[in-house]
């Protein structure tokens, strides 16, 4: 200290600081200080060799990173630059700091185009919010952010650009995710409506292509303004819905089915070895996602063109809630005699094994124990691969002895059929989720 001026120079070790306005914590800091000044005027330089920066927000935005850089002071104003890396010392971003003598300033950071690759940098390693992008992810993305302070409450904004990203999602492997999101705030994370992402393909039970999502971000939820995808030569279009961040919080939505051919979906299902259905369907299914599972209420479907249905008689077995099978009770008239009952039941089996229908209408509703009920009404005719007919003798007609033997249902017999069936949707979704989780985790095992 001399003549009203001061000068300090030295080493800094084990520095720590809490920055509540930006919800950040700095720890394990080390560097050098060489500053001088008089009154409010400060000149010199502070060099940060290293420091660990952690997020203290209630919902963690990023995982801890390492920072290094240098800040210069001139006349009480500060400027500088810094570099961020992950704990494995992989470069993540470069930044600049500017603050005037009046205390107003800001920091800008830019990741540049980050490259994700198996065994290298991964989105889930940067932020818990990217956990849905299961490893291994591969592709390129960039984030540019800005934080300002000094006049009123701190402000922040940012832009995420996904050039292309391939990863494993809960729905299956995703190929070619791309798009851009403008964040109006980083504290908390918010985005105005109109952000857009798309994907080329999702390998789910059946391929889903041309996936498009328009969304915004609120403090506690993602607001989906529109979502659609191509499936089975048709489209699935979702009504707008709100997806809460809080795990286990219920949410509702509705899916519109537009001219979707369900043949491949049925073949890929657990009962695909017993049921074949060629039907192009249109309809709507309101749903609710709860901690107990997906629940559908008031769903309606109809075929927009003729199709075919084939159900092997092995499928006509009622199963318990713990199984993922199909339950299809076969109705039998109460007044039918035992012999007639056998014949009617046999005809019903045959009708459902080779049914060419002209119309199909269905009601879809959830039932107890996580089962999804489908009440279908079909009109058509029996159409087996080879022509069938019944040939009877006069004595068989008189004695009605033909009722005691198996008879072929004649080809072309008109069929007006109501099927009351159900599947264990909870079990199917649980098995699918476990399969996807296993497939996603294998590649990251040491």
Secondary structure, 3 states (H helix, E strand, C coil): CECCEEEEEEEEEEEEEEECCCCEEEEEEEEEEEEEEECCEEEEEEEEEEEEEEECCCCCCCCCEEEEEEEEEECCEEEEEEEEECCCCCEEEEEEEEECCCCCEEEEEECCCEEECCCCCCHHHCCHHHCCCEEEEEEEEEEEEEEEECCCCCEEEEEEEEEEEEEEECCEEEEEEEEEEEEEEECCEEEEEEEEEEEEEEECCCEEEEEEEEEEECCCEEEEEEEEEEECCEEEEECCEEEECCCCCCEEEEEEEEEEECHHHHHHCCCCCCEEEECEEEEEEEEEEECCEEEECCEEEEECCCEEEEECHHHCCCCCCCCCCEEECCCCCCCCCHHHHHHHHHHHHHHHHCEEEEEEEEEEEECHHHEEEEEEEEEEEECCCCCCCCCCCHHHHHHCHHHHCCCCCCCCCEEEEEEEEEEEHHHHHHHHHHHHHHHHHHCCCC
